[in-house]
Amino acid sequence: MHEETIKKIKAEVERHRKDIIQFLRDIVAIPSPNGDIKAVAERIGQEMKKLGFDDVFLDSMGNIVGRIGNGPRVLLYDSHIDTVDIADSGQWQWDPYKGKIENGIFYGLGAGDEKNSTPGMVYGLKIMKDLGLSRDFTLYYFGNIEEICDGVAPNSLVVTDKIKPDFVVIGEPTKMNIYRGHRGRVEMKVTTKGRTCHASAPERGVNAVYKMAEIIKGISQMGDEFIDDPFLGKGSIAVTDIHCKTPSINALPDECFIYIDRRLTFGETQEMAVEQVRKVAEPHGGMVEVLEFDDPSYTGFVFKVDKYFPAWALPEDHLLVQAGLKTYEQLFGQPTGVGKWVFSTNGTYWMGKAGIPAIGFGPGDEVYAHSVLDQVPIEDVVRSTEFYAFFPTVLSEMLAK
């Protein structure tokens, strides 16, 4: 039914192949650690202007937005363009920003998490416009801040900038499958108080670290009571950071605090998770609190949220999931799989908080995220462009039925 459209899309993608690959290399070469996206956002904005987007602008937070069309339904392509920082440069066997291409794989920081989807989304929308396929939708590319707090950028886009999509495609790596959800999480801080004294006579004081050691031991033994959902999997918990305050290294610390990442599956609530930690912490004097995010973006903009991120999943028979499956099969002549992410994405806001239907589709594999092997298959970056260009046509057809 769409043979001619598919043929035209594939021809256009092939015509832009070199530009798509070079665009990926360009944006990976621009450092953008933990929300510092100014330079890479400007580069992406330049590309969208060159390609004839109807509108290109920065939102209040400083995320880069491109628009094509003015149709009645709003479809947004979500790609976070910040990365984690480089923890130990000595572990990298190549320049993490220049990267390298070897055996069809592009290695570099952000190559798979998540600058991988931006070239396909940007060029896919451009091709849609050129082929006259964008009439039924207002289409957005949304290149955003995510690593410092997933969900905060789309939350701000909807609340502050009043752009609320009807549907979202998230470009985090899915191995070219259609993903329909993931676990949520809540981030907590536990604090213990002690009484300092000279370290030569520790019996005179109370060591806050020793109190915390008992709490950490208790947390490490948690998990039996966590719920195990058939699709999303089991909840989990991890201590991810620890600090103490002490007058000197010759004095007992009078305060210690840890940070906790508690992954939530269906059936687990924020209140339930906090209470589980309290039962372990309070007998040892630990005080538990849910963290808040109020860090300013690189523009100085602040959007305050609790660091609670709900679990979410679309039913497999949902129209959006089925549109993704149909798009892939018609383009590539074979089915793809349906799955979920192990990590967390902006879906925590889109579906988890706002109830906006979202699916994931992107090149690359999440197992390489936040590692010195961050990577993406070049051919999948190119093929994903075809998907992003054709998906709205399939979705529009299914919505009309």
N, C-alpha and C positions, 0 to 999 in steps of 0.2 A: 504493500500500500504506500509506503514511503520510500520506495527504491530510488526514485529520482532525487529526492531530498537528501537521502543518505549518500548517494554518489556525489552530489555537489558538496556536502559537508566534508567528506573524505578528501576530495580534490583540494578544497580550500585549506584544510589542515595540512596536507602534504605541501602545499605551496608556501605555508608559513612555518614549516618544520624548523628550519634553521633559526628563525627569529624566536620561536617558542623556547628552544633549547638555550639560546644565548640569553634570553630574558631571565630564565631560571638561574643561569650562571651569574648574571649581573646582580640579581637581588640577593643571592647567597653571599656574594662578595662584599655586601654592605653589612657590617655588624649591626645587630639590632637586639642586644641582650635585654631580657626582662622588661619589656615595655618601652625601650628606647628606640622607637620606630620612625623618628622624624625623617632621617635620610632615606630609608628604604621606602617609606610612604611617598616621599617626593618622587622617587624613581618610578614607582608604580603609577603614580598620577601622571607623570610625563608620558608613560607608555599608553595609558588610556586616552589621553588627549590626542596623541599621535594617531591612534586607531579610530578616532572619530566618535567616542562616547558622547552621548547627549549632554551629560553633566558629570563633572569631576570635582570633588570637594573634600575637605576635611570636616569631620563632625566635631562636636564640642570637645570630645576627649582627645582628638588628634588622629583618629582612625581615618583611613583613606576610603572614600566611597566613590564608585562609578555607577552611573545609571544609563540604561538604554530603554527606550520605549515609554509609553504612557498608557499601557493597557489596564483593564479593570482589576486584574489580580496581580498581587505582588509576590515575586519569587526572588529570594536573596541567596547568593552564593557566599558562604562564610569561610574565610581563610585567615588564620592568625599569622602575622608576619614578624612577630618577635620570636626569639629563641631563648633557650637557657644560656648562661654564660659559660665560658671555658674554665673548667675547674682546674685542670692540670694540663697545660699545653704540652708537656713532655710525653703525655700518653698518645698524642696525635702523631701519626706517621706521615702526615701531609699537612699543608696549610689548611686549617679548617674553613677559611673563607675562600681561598682560591679553589680548594677542593681538587678532585681529579676524576677523570672518566676512565674506567677500566672494565673491559668485558661488558659494555653496555650499561654499567652502573655508574651513576654520578654520586660521589662521596663528598660530603661537606656539611658544615654545621647548618642545620635548617633545611637540608636537601630533602629530608623526609618528614620533618616536624617543624613547621608545616609550610615552608615556601614551595613545596612540591605542587600544590594545587593552584597557586596563583596564576602561573602562565596559562594553564588550560582554561581556567575560568575567564580570564581577561580576553584571551583570543577566542574562546568559545562564544562569548557574548558579542564580540566584534563580528564574527562569522555569521551569527544569527541576524545581526542588523544588516549586514551586506546582502544576505540571501532573503531578506524580508520575512523572517520567521518570528519576529518579536511582537507581532500585533496584539496578541491576546494578553500580554503581560507588561507590567513595569518590572524591569529586571535590574537587580543591584549586585555589584561586586562589593564585598565588605572586607577590607584588609585591616585586621584589628590587633589590639593588645590582648593577649590571653595568658601568657606564661605566669604573670604575677598574680592573676586571679581569674580563673575561667568563669565566663558568664557575665563579667562586669561590663565588658564593651557592648554586647548586644542589649543588656539591660539599660544602659545609658542611651543607646541609639533609639530605643523604643520610648523611653520615658522623657529624655531630654530633647532629642532631635525629632521625635514624633514620626519616625519611620518604622512602621510595624508590618512585617511581611505576613502573607498568608501561608507561605511554605518556605522551608530553608533546606539547602543542601550544604552539609559541613564537609570541608575538604581534608580533614585529618586522614592519615593513611588507613586504608581499608583493604589493601591488597587487591584493589579493583573489585571488591565485593560490595554489596549493599549492606550497610550497618544500620541497625534500628534502635540502638540504645546502649546504655552502660550504667554501672553502679554510680551512686552519688557519694558524697562524703561530707563530713563535718570536721573542721580543724579546731583543736582545743589547745589550751595552755594549762598546765598544772604547776602551781607554785608551792614550795615549802619554805617555812621560816625557821631559822635557828637562832642561836645566840653566840656571837663571836667571842673568842678569847685567844690568848697566845697558843700557838700550836705545840709549844713545849709542855703544856698542861691541858690537853684536850678535855679532861674530865671537868674542867671549870665551865665549859660551854656546851652548846648543842649544835651538832653538825647538820646543816640543812641538806648536804649532799647525801649523808647516810639515810636520812628520812626518805629522800627521793629514790635512793637505791631500792628500798623496799617496795615503793610504788612501781618502779620500772619492772621489778621482778614480777609483781602481780599483773601488770599489763602484758608482759611477755607470755603469761599463762592463760590469758583470756582467749576466747574464741569458741569454746564448746557451745555456748549459748547463742552464738550468732546464727542468724537465719541463712539458709541456703536456698536461693531461688533457682528453679529449673533452668531459666534462661540467663539471668544476670550473674548467677553464681553466688558464692557465700560472702558475707561481710568480712572485713578484716580490720586489723589495727596495727599501727606501727609508731614507735617513738622515732621522730625524725631529727630532733635537735635538742641540745642540752647546754645550759649555761649556769654559772653560779656567780654570786657576788661575795667578795671577800676583801678585807682591808689590805691583805698582802698574802704572799705564798707562805708566810709563817704565821698565819692566823686562820681560825676556823671560818668557813663561809657561813654567813647568816641568812643567805637566801639562795634558793636553787629553783630553776624552772625548766620545764621540758615542753616541747611541742609534739602534738599527736595528730596523725592522719588516720581517721577512722572512716573506712569505706563502708557505705551503706547499700544494702540490697533492698529489693521490695519487701515491705513488711517491717522495716527498721526505720525509726524516726530519729530526729535530732534529739528529742527529749530522752528517748530510750538509750541512745548511745552515751549521752552525757551522764545519765544516772548510772550506767554500768561502770564508767570511769570513777565516778564519785564513790561508789562502793569500795573500790580498790584504794582510792587516794585518801579519803577522809580519815580512816583509822590511823593514818600516819601523818596527819596534819596537813594533807594536801588540799589546796583550793583549786577548783576547776572552773574554767570560763571558756566560752565560745569566742573565737577570735573575730575581729572586725577588720574589714579592708577599707582603708581611707587614704591610701597613698595617692599623692597627686600624679597625674600623667605628665608626660614631657611638656605639655602645654600649661601645666599648673592646675588643670581641671581635676576636681575631686568628686567622685561618686561613691558614697558610702554604702557598704553592704555587709551583712553578716557572712561569715565564711561557712555557710551551710549551702550545700549543692545537692538537690534532690536526685535520686535515681529516676531513670525514665526509660521507656521503651514504647515504640509504636507496635501495634499488632502486625503480624506478618502479612495479614490480608488487607492492611490499610492501603488506600489508593496510592499514597506517595511511595510506599515500598514497592508496590506492584508496578508503578510507573518506572521506577529505577530498574527493576528486573527486566521489564519489557524493552526499555531503552537499550540496555546492554545486549540483550539477545538479538534485537533487530540490527544493531550496529555490527556485532562481531560474530553472529551466526552460531552462538552457543550460549548456554545459560551461565550465570555467575551465582555465587553463593550469597546467603544471608547470614549476618553475624552481628557481633557486638565488639566494642572496644573494651580492653581491660582498664585503660586509663580514662581520664575525664576530659570532656570537651565543652565547648560553648553550648552544647545541647542541654547542659544543666539549667541554663536559662530558657533557651528557646522552647523546649518541651517540658523540662522539669518544673519551671516556675511560671512561664507564660502560656503553656499549653499550645504552642504553635507547632504544627507537625514538622518534623525534621528527620532527615536521613543523612547518612554519611556515605560519601563516595570519594576516594582519592587514591592516587598511586602511592606505592611504598608500604612498608610494614612497620607497625608501631613498636616492634621489638627492638628496633634500632634507635628509637627516640631517646634523647638525652644521653647518647653514648658517643664514643669516638668513632663509631662506625655508622653514624647517621648517613642515610643513603636513600636513593630512589632509582628504579630502573628508568632509563631515558625513554625507552619505547612506551612505557606506561604513561609517562608525562604527556607524550604526544597523543596517545590513544584516549587519555582522559579528556583532552580538548574536544574530541568528537562527541564524547558523552555529554559534556556540559553544553555543547552547541545543539544537540538533538533532544535532550531531556525535556525542555519546555514544550516542544511540539507533541511529544507523547503524553505529557501531563495534561496539556490542553485538550487533547482528543479524549482522554479518559474522563476528564471533568465534564465534558459535553454529553457523556452517555447518561 
